[in-house]
Amino acid sequence: MDSSVTPTVIKKSLLSLQCDWDEALREKDGTAWVSCKEYGSARSKHGKLISSKSLNNEITLEASDGFKVENISLKSIVILHDDPNTKCEFFAPTKAFSRIHKKSVLGIDVTEELGRNLEGHIWDIYSCRFFPSGIVILSAGADMQIKIWAADTGDCPVTLKGHTAAITGTSIVEKGRNVVSVSKDGTARLWDCGKSSCLHIVSEGNGNINCCSVAPVDIDVGTSDHPPNEREVATEGKLLLLGCENGLLKGVGLQSHKQVFQHQSSSAVNCCCFISSTSVVFGTQDGKICLFDLRARLPVTIWEESTSPVLCIIHVKNGIFCGRADGSCIFTAFDKDQCVQLTGPGFDPVYCMAYNGNSIFTGSRDGIIRKYEVRF
């Protein structure tokens, strides 16, 4: 490991747009605000978009204060500003599910459309995932319980107990014979779904763990000192990624239970995901997004575009979407300078996101699930 490697820091200017711009600009003389702020600057530039109708009833837009509209359609608009030089394409939701939840949406996953109300958790649910089959659901939350549901019937045949504090994240291993959970009790646990039991405490003494992810990697994850439990399935060669409240990003061999690396970040690690077998990305409480090389065991790129906490991250095509506490949801491309934003939540934090290969879904504090069709 070369500790002298200095990561590339990318500081970006950030355009912001009124969350209901698609409705506000639909009529003649409709207006929507737009702003631009350089990272680290206390000042923002503010302008307005004003709609007008031509003789053939087509809506045209005028922009003030140095802002320009390059293109607009029913659900997307491209805005730019010359000073600082920045450009972004904004997408409005194509559908909003507003009658499903009365409180904040803290976890989300997607599969074929089903209509089922799952009742059984006592308090807030922080994590929910579909098993690869698409017909079984894993959920966990503040009541320290993990539940496995049949999506078609709504039955809950399995409840896993053992954590002594809220469960903040889960991950499914391969086809789902085993699952992993992390908790504010500082432990990461490997569970046997068939026997409804905890196989191992994979890691402990971590303080509050905020997030986790599991994937096969192309690095050495250690060899177990003992033969693996016969109930373990497909844990070999996999790395368990842990993001902690104390700012630590940890990598632990899922089968070996050995710590592979530990990286101290600038603030709490709120979310993380694998990009490839050699790299991961994580978001922090102070707003940074970090691309981390598992071989060098160091961050190689750090994006600084906002100081708003990063609350969720998903990998989409050639980059990542991150949801923040200020309601913004922004795409960062790895291989080119491209900005895409999802509008809709206003200033309600975006707690969770999911991608099904075609559409992006977000969940936020306002209790609304939004669906987006984004072009890349």
Backbone torsions as a table, in degrees:
resi	resn	phi	psi	omega
1	MET	NA	127.7	-178.5
2	ASP	-100.2	100.8	-176.7
3	SER	-74.4	-6.6	-179.2
4	SER	-85.5	-8.1	180.0
5	VAL	-66.3	126.6	179.6
6	THR	-101.6	124.9	-179.0
7	PRO	-68.4	152.1	173.3
8	THR	-77.3	124.2	179.4
9	VAL	-103.5	120.9	-179.6
10	ILE	-110.4	113.0	177.9
11	LYS	-102.3	126.6	-172.9
12	LYS	-121.3	145.2	169.4
13	SER	-77.4	149.9	-173.2
14	LEU	-125.0	121.2	172.5
15	LEU	-86.7	142.8	175.3
16	SER	-130.5	149.2	-174.8
17	LEU	-138.3	144.9	177.1
18	GLN	-51.1	133.1	-168.1
19	CYS	-64.9	-29.3	-179.3
20	ASP	-107.0	35.6	-176.0
21	TRP	-56.2	-35.8	-176.2
22	ASP	-65.1	-31.1	176.4
23	GLU	-85.1	-38.9	-175.9
24	ALA	-66.0	-31.9	-175.4
25	LEU	-96.6	8.5	-174.7
26	ARG	-74.6	-29.3	-176.2
27	GLU	-106.0	163.6	176.1
28	LYS	-61.1	138.1	-179.9
29	ASP	66.2	14.9	173.1
30	GLY	-70.4	147.2	-179.0
31	THR	-129.9	154.2	174.1
32	ALA	-147.0	140.6	179.4
33	TRP	-84.2	153.8	176.1
34	VAL	-142.2	147.0	-179.7
35	SER	-142.8	161.9	178.5
36	CYS	-140.4	132.5	-178.9
37	LYS	-137.9	132.3	174.4
38	GLU	-81.4	141.6	179.7
39	TYR	-60.8	132.2	178.4
40	GLY	87.5	-8.4	179.8
41	SER	-93.1	144.1	179.4
42	ALA	-84.6	-13.2	-176.4
43	ARG	-103.7	146.7	174.6
44	SER	-123.1	151.9	173.5
45	LYS	-101.0	132.2	-174.6
46	HIS	-120.3	143.4	178.2
47	GLY	-147.9	-177.7	179.4
48	LYS	-130.9	147.2	167.9
49	LEU	-106.4	130.1	-177.4
50	ILE	-125.5	127.6	-178.3
51	SER	-93.5	148.8	175.3
52	SER	-145.1	157.3	-179.1
53	LYS	-104.3	135.6	175.7
54	SER	-84.8	-179.5	-178.2
55	LEU	-62.4	-30.2	178.9
56	ASN	-95.2	19.7	174.7
57	ASN	68.5	18.7	174.2
58	GLU	-84.3	139.0	179.1
59	ILE	-81.3	127.1	173.7
60	THR	-120.3	158.8	-176.0
61	LEU	-121.4	142.9	169.7
62	GLU	-117.6	142.3	-179.4
63	ALA	-122.0	144.6	-178.0
64	SER	-107.5	169.6	169.0
65	ASP	56.1	39.1	174.4
66	GLY	86.7	-2.0	176.7
67	PHE	-83.7	150.5	179.4
68	LYS	-136.6	144.8	174.2
69	VAL	-103.4	116.2	-178.1
70	GLU	-86.7	-34.2	-177.3
71	ASN	-161.0	149.5	177.5
72	ILE	-148.6	141.7	173.0
73	SER	-134.6	-170.9	-175.9
74	LEU	-59.7	-39.6	-174.6
75	LYS	-124.6	11.3	177.5
76	SER	-145.5	152.1	179.0
77	ILE	-148.8	137.7	178.4
78	VAL	-108.1	121.9	-177.8
79	ILE	-122.8	143.9	177.0
80	LEU	-138.9	163.4	176.5
81	HIS	-143.3	139.0	-174.8
82	ASP	-83.8	-25.7	-175.2
83	ASP	-138.7	95.4	2.3
84	PRO	-76.2	159.3	-177.8
85	ASN	-73.0	104.7	-178.0
86	THR	-149.3	153.9	-175.5
87	LYS	-150.0	142.4	-179.4
88	CYS	-152.0	144.6	173.5
89	GLU	-105.1	125.2	-178.1
90	PHE	-104.7	137.0	178.0
91	PHE	-118.5	130.5	174.1
92	ALA	-90.2	154.2	179.9
93	PRO	-66.4	142.5	175.5
94	THR	-85.7	-18.5	178.3
95	LYS	-155.0	142.7	177.2
96	ALA	-128.2	124.8	179.0
97	PHE	-97.1	99.6	-171.5
98	SER	-105.8	-4.0	-175.7
99	ARG	-111.9	13.5	-178.1
100	ILE	-87.4	-45.5	-175.5
101	HIS	-122.5	145.5	176.2
102	LYS	-97.2	-14.2	-179.1
103	LYS	-124.0	-175.7	-178.8
104	SER	-56.2	143.2	173.2
105	VAL	-94.8	111.2	-173.3
106	LEU	-101.5	-18.2	179.6
107	GLY	-145.6	146.0	-178.4
108	ILE	-152.0	145.3	169.9
109	ASP	-150.6	161.2	-174.4
110	VAL	-132.6	148.9	171.8
111	THR	-152.2	-161.5	176.0
112	GLU	-59.4	147.5	-174.0
113	GLU	-62.3	128.4	176.6
114	LEU	-134.3	150.7	175.2
115	GLY	-117.8	100.5	-175.8
116	ARG	-150.0	132.3	177.3
117	ASN	-100.5	116.6	-177.4
118	LEU	-101.1	116.3	-177.8
119	GLU	-120.1	132.2	-179.6
120	GLY	169.6	-30.4	175.3
121	HIS	-72.8	147.5	-177.4
122	ILE	-87.4	-39.8	-177.0
123	TRP	-123.1	-161.9	-175.1
124	ASP	-60.1	143.9	175.9
125	ILE	-100.0	123.0	-176.8
126	TYR	-98.9	-19.5	-176.0
127	SER	-144.7	133.4	172.1
128	CYS	-143.7	137.8	-176.7
129	ARG	-145.2	146.0	169.9
130	PHE	-86.6	136.9	169.1
131	PHE	-66.6	160.5	-178.6
132	PRO	-53.9	-26.7	179.1
133	SER	-66.2	-24.7	-178.9
134	GLY	81.2	-0.6	-177.5
135	ILE	-121.1	5.4	177.1
136	VAL	-128.2	139.7	-174.4
137	ILE	-122.0	139.5	175.3
138	LEU	-111.6	129.3	178.1
139	SER	-136.6	154.8	179.7
140	ALA	-160.0	157.4	-178.6
141	GLY	-172.2	-150.2	-171.5
142	ALA	-68.3	-19.2	-179.2
143	ASP	-83.6	8.5	175.9
144	MET	67.9	17.2	-178.7
145	GLN	-114.2	146.0	170.4
146	ILE	-111.7	130.2	-178.7
147	LYS	-123.4	142.2	176.5
148	ILE	-116.0	124.6	-171.6
149	TRP	-116.6	149.6	167.8
150	ALA	-89.7	113.2	-173.8
151	ALA	-65.7	-29.1	-176.0
152	ASP	-77.2	-29.2	-177.7
153	THR	-110.5	-22.6	-175.7
154	GLY	84.9	3.3	179.4
155	ASP	-74.5	150.6	176.8
156	CYS	-120.4	90.6	-177.1
157	PRO	-79.0	-16.9	-174.2
158	VAL	-131.7	128.8	169.9
159	THR	-127.2	125.8	-178.0
160	LEU	-105.3	127.1	-178.7
161	LYS	-128.3	146.6	178.9
162	GLY	165.3	-29.6	176.1
163	HIS	-68.6	151.4	-178.1
164	THR	-111.5	10.1	174.9
165	ALA	-152.9	175.8	-176.0
166	ALA	-54.8	140.0	176.7
167	ILE	-91.1	121.1	-171.9
168	THR	-101.6	-15.8	-178.4
169	GLY	-161.5	154.2	177.3
170	THR	-139.6	160.5	174.5
171	SER	-149.2	142.6	-178.6
172	ILE	-100.9	130.9	-178.6
173	VAL	-90.9	117.7	179.0
174	GLU	50.3	-122.2	-175.5
175	LYS	-81.9	-9.8	172.5
176	GLY	109.8	14.8	173.0
177	ARG	-64.5	-32.0	176.7
178	ASN	-123.2	149.4	173.3
179	VAL	-133.5	159.3	179.3
180	VAL	-118.3	142.6	174.4
181	SER	-133.4	150.4	175.0
182	VAL	-128.9	156.6	-168.8
183	SER	-147.3	164.1	172.5
184	LYS	-68.8	-8.2	175.3
185	ASP	-79.9	0.6	175.7
186	GLY	86.6	5.1	-178.0
187	THR	-111.4	152.5	168.5
188	ALA	-116.6	128.0	-173.7
189	ARG	-122.5	143.4	174.6
190	LEU	-105.3	126.8	-173.4
191	TRP	-115.3	147.6	172.4
192	ASP	-99.3	109.2	-176.1
193	CYS	-67.4	-36.9	-177.7
194	GLY	-65.5	-37.5	-179.0
195	LYS	-98.5	-1.6	-179.5
196	SER	53.6	47.1	-176.1
197	SER	-142.2	159.3	176.6
198	CYS	-86.4	121.9	178.9
199	LEU	-80.2	-44.5	-175.8
200	HIS	-152.2	150.4	159.5
201	ILE	-90.5	105.2	-172.3
202	VAL	-73.8	-35.0	179.7
203	SER	-150.8	146.0	179.6
204	GLU	-147.6	170.3	179.7
205	GLY	71.8	31.5	-176.1
206	ASN	-99.5	1.8	-170.4
207	GLY	70.8	-157.3	176.7
208	ASN	-68.8	124.5	173.4
209	ILE	-99.1	126.5	-175.5
210	ASN	-94.5	-25.9	-173.0
211	CYS	-161.1	164.7	177.5
212	CYS	-154.7	162.5	174.2
213	SER	-157.4	149.6	-178.6
214	VAL	-130.3	136.3	177.1
215	ALA	-162.4	156.7	172.0
216	PRO	-71.5	143.2	-176.1
217	VAL	-132.8	162.7	178.6
218	ASP	-101.6	39.9	173.8
219	ILE	-132.9	164.6	179.4
220	ASP	-73.3	121.5	-179.8
221	VAL	-106.7	13.9	175.8
222	GLY	87.5	160.2	179.1
223	THR	-113.7	135.1	-178.4
224	SER	-66.8	141.1	177.2
225	ASP	-76.8	-12.8	-179.7
226	HIS	-132.7	153.9	177.2
227	PRO	-59.6	139.4	179.8
228	PRO	-64.4	149.9	176.3
229	ASN	-60.2	138.5	-178.1
230	GLU	-63.7	-16.2	178.7
231	ARG	-86.8	-5.7	174.5
232	GLU	-77.8	134.5	179.8
233	VAL	-129.6	120.2	174.3
234	ALA	63.1	36.5	176.2
235	THR	-91.9	-16.5	-177.0
236	GLU	-66.0	136.4	175.8
237	GLY	77.9	7.7	-177.6
238	LYS	-105.9	145.7	179.6
239	LEU	-108.2	133.4	173.0
240	LEU	-97.9	120.2	-179.6
241	LEU	-98.6	130.4	-178.6
242	LEU	-123.3	130.2	173.7
243	GLY	-111.2	126.2	-169.3
244	CYS	-116.6	156.2	-179.1
245	GLU	-65.0	-27.6	179.7
246	ASN	-80.9	7.1	176.9
247	GLY	91.8	1.9	-179.0
248	LEU	-86.5	135.4	166.2
249	LEU	-106.3	120.7	-176.5
250	LYS	-119.2	144.6	171.9
251	GLY	-116.9	126.5	-176.7
252	VAL	-128.5	134.0	175.1
253	GLY	-64.2	123.9	-174.5
254	LEU	-65.7	-36.2	179.3
255	GLN	-90.0	-38.0	-176.5
256	SER	-79.2	-24.0	-175.1
257	HIS	65.3	14.7	-178.1
258	LYS	-96.7	139.7	177.9
259	GLN	-71.9	124.4	-178.2
260	VAL	-90.0	-39.8	177.4
261	PHE	-156.6	166.4	175.5
262	GLN	-147.8	126.3	-179.4
263	HIS	-124.7	130.1	178.5
264	GLN	-90.6	116.3	178.9
265	SER	-92.1	173.9	-175.4
266	SER	-75.1	-20.5	177.5
267	SER	-159.9	-175.4	-175.8
268	ALA	-54.3	137.6	175.5
269	VAL	-90.4	110.9	-174.1
270	ASN	-91.6	-26.3	-175.4
271	CYS	-156.7	154.1	-178.3
272	CYS	-156.6	154.5	174.3
273	CYS	-158.4	157.4	177.3
274	PHE	-83.4	138.6	174.6
275	ILE	-101.0	-37.1	178.9
276	SER	-155.4	-172.5	178.5
277	SER	-75.7	-4.6	-179.6
278	THR	-127.5	1.1	-177.4
279	SER	-146.7	150.0	177.9
280	VAL	-134.7	166.3	175.2
281	VAL	-132.8	144.6	178.8
282	PHE	-142.5	155.1	179.5
283	GLY	-119.1	148.7	-171.7
284	THR	-121.1	167.2	-178.5
285	GLN	-64.8	-27.9	179.7
286	ASP	-89.9	11.3	171.0
287	GLY	94.3	0.3	-177.5
288	LYS	-83.3	147.9	172.3
289	ILE	-116.5	125.7	-173.1
290	CYS	-122.1	128.3	171.1
291	LEU	-93.2	121.3	-170.2
292	PHE	-115.4	126.3	178.5
293	ASP	-89.1	118.7	-177.4
294	LEU	-69.7	-26.5	179.9
295	ARG	-75.9	-45.4	177.6
296	ALA	-78.6	-20.1	-177.6
297	ARG	60.0	39.4	-179.1
298	LEU	-146.6	153.7	171.4
299	PRO	-70.2	138.4	-180.0
300	VAL	-107.2	-25.2	177.7
301	THR	-141.0	136.5	176.2
302	ILE	-126.8	122.3	177.6
303	TRP	-97.8	129.0	177.2
304	GLU	-122.9	103.6	179.7
305	GLU	-127.4	-15.7	-179.1
306	SER	-159.0	152.0	175.1
307	THR	-95.3	0.7	178.0
308	SER	-70.4	134.2	-177.9
309	PRO	-54.7	137.1	174.3
310	VAL	-84.6	119.9	-174.2
311	LEU	-103.6	-23.3	179.7
312	CYS	-155.2	151.8	-179.5
313	ILE	-142.1	137.3	169.9
314	ILE	-133.6	149.2	177.4
315	HIS	-89.2	123.1	179.5
316	VAL	-132.5	115.3	177.8
317	LYS	52.0	-116.0	-173.3
318	ASN	-98.1	24.7	-179.4
319	GLY	-169.5	-156.1	-177.8
320	ILE	-136.2	148.9	167.1
321	PHE	-103.3	136.2	174.9
322	CYS	-126.7	136.9	175.0
323	GLY	-102.4	139.4	-173.9
324	ARG	-120.2	168.8	-178.3
325	ALA	-69.9	-19.7	-179.9
326	ASP	-89.5	6.6	178.3
327	GLY	92.5	-5.4	179.4
328	SER	-79.7	151.2	178.3
329	CYS	-140.4	106.5	-164.7
330	ILE	-123.6	138.3	176.2
331	PHE	-94.3	132.8	175.0
332	THR	-119.3	120.0	179.4
333	ALA	-87.9	143.6	-179.5
334	PHE	-81.1	-31.6	-168.7
335	ASP	-110.3	2.4	177.9
336	LYS	-159.7	165.6	178.6
337	ASP	-84.8	98.3	-177.0
338	GLN	-140.4	132.4	178.6
339	CYS	-122.4	127.3	174.9
340	VAL	-132.5	134.9	176.8
341	GLN	-128.5	146.0	174.7
342	LEU	-102.3	127.4	-179.1
343	THR	-105.2	161.6	177.3
344	GLY	142.5	-50.4	-175.1
345	PRO	-71.6	-9.0	-174.3
346	GLY	67.0	-126.2	-179.8
347	PHE	-105.8	17.2	174.9
348	ASP	-81.4	129.1	-179.1
349	PRO	-54.4	140.9	173.8
350	VAL	-94.1	108.5	-173.3
351	TYR	-88.9	-26.4	-172.2
352	CYS	-155.0	155.0	178.5
353	MET	-143.5	158.0	175.0
354	ALA	-149.6	152.9	-178.4
355	TYR	-136.2	128.1	-178.0
356	ASN	-106.9	15.0	-179.1
357	GLY	95.8	-17.5	178.9
358	ASN	-125.8	-45.4	-174.7
359	SER	-123.7	155.3	175.8
360	ILE	-110.3	137.0	179.8
361	PHE	-120.4	140.1	177.2
362	THR	-127.5	151.0	174.1
363	GLY	-126.1	138.3	-174.9
364	SER	-139.5	-178.9	-175.2
365	ARG	-64.7	-25.7	-178.2
366	ASP	-75.9	0.0	176.4
367	GLY	81.9	4.7	-177.8
368	ILE	-99.8	134.4	171.3
369	ILE	-97.2	126.0	-178.0
370	ARG	-114.0	141.5	-179.5
371	LYS	-113.6	134.6	-177.2
372	TYR	-127.6	141.3	171.4
373	GLU	-110.1	105.9	-173.3
374	VAL	-109.5	135.6	175.6
375	ARG	-95.2	134.8	176.8
376	PHE	-118.2	NA	NA
